[in-house]
């Protein structure tokens, strides 16, 4: 990284950090993005601003996808942990009933 990276450079670095799940790098790149954006504040170069906007939108989409993936993994872990606790059924009135598994079954799986 050179001394005064452009916003495009920093946005590309952020994109790489997102793709590699380097969340520590994201924390350090945020101030760098702020500083680089200060350099172009008030700029009238519509082409540059369009490029910055496109890369920022790309990064936002990647972050949203990463968030969905993390939430899906958390749900799956919760499901896997609950397997040992048994299962639930619902009666005709929607009342939930929890059923435990035999100890020997739970221990095997």
Protein Blocks (a to p, Z undefined) as FASTA:
>chain_A
ZZbdcfklmmmmmmmmmmnopaklmmmmmmmmmmmmmmmgoiablklmmmmmmmmmmmmm
mmmmmmmmmmmmmmmmmmmmmmmnopadddfkopacdddddfklmmmZZ
